[in-house]
Amino acid sequence: MTQILAPNMTEADIADLRALRGTGQVTDAFLVRLAEHFLTAEIEGVLNPARHLAEYLDVERQTVLTYMRMARNRGLVVRH
């Protein structure tokens, strides 16, 4: 399997994710979209999707991992 270095996201995907993030409370809509990109990146072989998504959102890698934990805690992501 060929390793993809970064998530396969367009500029529009990134802009959409940034807009959903906003500046207020973290919404389910944002968490669902983030989780979709995160999990797709994992499936595609991206080695560290949290790092890439953090760069796109201008946040720390740990923040992306916290968002993913929030998504799981809210029942928006089911890990098998």
N, C-alpha and C positions, 0 to 999 in steps of 0.2 A: 504494500500500500504506500502510495506517495504521500508524504507529509505536507499539508498546506500550512504555510507560515502564518497567515493571518485569516481571520474570518472573511468569508465571501459576502461582504456587505457593500452596497452602493453608497454614494454620498447621500442619496435620498433616505436610505435606511438609517444612516447615522443621524441625519437631521431630524427624522421622525422620532427616533429614540430620545434625542436631546429635548425635543419639544414635549414629549410625554413625561420626561423627568421633571421638567419645570423647576420651580424653586420652593414649592410648598411641600405638603404632605406627599409621601410616596404612595402612588396610586396602584391599584391592581392592574390597570391597563399598562402602565409602565413596566411593572414586574413581569407580566405575561410576555410582553414584547422582548424584554431583556432576556428572559429565560429561553424564549424561542431562538434568539440569536446565539445565546451561550450554548445550548444543547445542540443546535445545528452545527456550530463550530466544532464541538467535541466529536460529533459523528463524522465530520469531514476530515478529522485528524489534526485539528489545530492543537498544538501542545499546551498552550496557556491562554485560553480564551479570556480569562479574567483580566489579564494584563492588557490585551488588545482593547477590550471593551472599556477598561478604565481610561486608556488613552483617548478613545473616541468621546468619552463623557467628561474628560478632564477631571477625573477623581482618582483616588488611590485604588490599587488592586484590591485591597481589603474591603473597600466600600462595595465593589462589585460582588465580592463573596458574601458580604452582609445582605445585599439585595437578593441574592440567590437564596440565602437562608430565610429571608422574609417571605419569598415566594413559596418556599416549601412549607413554612409555618402557616401560611394563609391557605394552604391546600391548592395552590395554583400550579405546583409542579409535584409530580409523583416520581420518586426515585425507586427503581426496582432493585 
